[in-house]
């Protein structure tokens, strides 16, 4: 790994444009290598790399370099690995949410044996969109914003919490509440 001088770190903390260009240029290939070694699919490497640089841009002004706690490069590696971990969690939650909706909608539709496989898919998407539209106006704005940003847009709960001036736990709770209401809505519509 390359060594980074303290003066360079200070320029990054001050968001010096030339230093940031040099930083991105110098660390791009290293970060890509770390991301690939962690088994990220090639199609997602660019997205994670972008998220890494955004995070670093946000946190570096508050970064307090203490050599006794490890190297700057070691810290950078932890930021990359933590970004990958958050990305995996986010994708796992999105997949689970879609799977739950799919199970609720698909299971009931199959029990009734009224729909063909192609129309089941179209029906599921339509029903989900109907549920989202119907519930949007019934749900508290803050609760809906948590759900929309975290579940629908796949944003990190910490970022959503910060943006909405709420706790991370509130983001998870509100997202779960809306997801439950969507499942209930879908099941009621299928039953009628």
N, C-alpha and C positions, 0 to 999 in steps of 0.2 A: 504494500500500500504506500501511497505517496505521503510525504510529510507536508503539513500545512503550517505556515508561519502565523504567529499570533497577530501580526499586523494585517494579514490578509483576512483573518477571521473578523477583526474589528471593522474592516471595510465592508464585509458582508453584513455585519450587524447594522451598519449604517445604510444598507441597501444601495451602496454605490453601484451604478449601472455597469460600469466597466468591469468591476470585480465580479458582479453576478454573471456577466457574459463569460468571463474567464472561468468561473466556478462551474457553470453548466457545461462548458466545453471540456474542462478537465475531468469532471466526475461522471459525465454522461455514460461512458462505456463501462465504468466500474459499477454504477448503479444497475445498468442493464444486465450485467453479468450476475450480480447478486440476485436480481429478480428472476432470471432464468434458472439459476442454481436452486432456487426455492420452488421450482416446478410450476411456475405460472405459465399458462398457455400463451403461445406466441402472440395470438390476437389481442391479448390483454396487457402485454408488456408496456406498450406505449401509454396506455391509460394510467397504469400504476406509476410509471416513470414521471408522468405529468403531476400526479398527486404527490409524489415525493418532493418534487421541486416546489410545489405550492405550499406544502407543509413547512418545508425548510424556510421559505420566504416569510412565512407567518411566525415561526418560532425563533428564528435566529436572532432577531433584535432583542429577545429576552434571554438568549443563551448566555450562560455564565461559564466560561471556559476555566476549568480547574484541572490542571495536568495530573494532580494526585488521584482524580476520579477516572482517569483513562484518557485515551487520545481522542482528538477531534474526529479522526477517521473512524474510530470505534463507535463513537456516538452517531456519526452519519450512517454507519451500517445498521445500528439499532433502529434508526428512523426508517430506513428502507424496509427492514424486516417487520417492524410494527405496522407500516403502511400495507404490506402484503397481508398480514394477519387481519387487519381491519377490512381489507378488500374481500378476503375469504368469508369473514363473518357476514358482511353485507350481502354477498351473493348467496350465501347459505340461507339467510333470512328471506330473501326474495324468492328463492326456489321453494322454501317451505311454505311461504304464504300462497304462492301460486298452486302448489300441490294441495294445500288445504282447501282452497277455493275449488280447484279441479275435482277433488274427492267429493265435496259436498254437492256440486252440480252434477258431475258425471255419475256418481253413485245413484242418486235419485232418478236421473234420467234413464239409466240402464234398468232399474227396478221396474219402471213403468213400460219399458220396451216400446216406446212410441216413436223414437227418433232414429234415423240412420246415423252411421258414424260421422259422415260429413256434416250433417245438420247438427249433431251433438256439439261439434267444435264451434260452429257458428253460433249455436244457441248459448254455449257457455260464455263466449266472448260478449255476446249481446246482453246476457243476463248480468254479467259482472259490470259492464258499462252502465246498465240500467240501475243496478244497486248503488254504484258510486254516485250517479246523478241524483238518485232519490235521497240518498243519505247526506249529501253535501250540505244541503240547506237545513237539515234536521240536527246536525251535530254542531256543537260549540266551535267557533272559529279557531281557537287555539288548539283544540283537540284535533280538528280536521287538518290544520297546518302541520302538526306533528306527524299525523298519518301520511299525508300527501308527500311531505319532504322525505320522510324516512322509508316508508314502505313503497310508495309508488315511484318516487324518484331515486330511491336507493342511496340517499345521503347518509353519512355517518351520524349516529345519534348525538355525539358530542358537538358536531358542527350545528346540527339542528337546534339542540338545546341552547347553544350560545346565541344563535341568530334569533331565536324566539324568546330569549330571556327566561328560560325555564330549566328545570333539572333534567339530566339524562334519563333518570328514572321516569319522569313525567312523559318524556318522548316515548319510551317503551310502553308504559301503561296506556297512554292515549292511542298509540298505534294498535295495541292489542284490543282495546275497546272497539275501535272502528272496524277492525278485521272481524271481530265477533258479530257485530251488527250486520256486516256484509254477508257473512255466512248465514245468519238467521234470515235475512231478507231473501237470499237465494233459495234457501230451503222452503220458505213460505210460498214463494212464487212457483216453485216446482210442484208443491203439494196442491196448488189450485188448478 
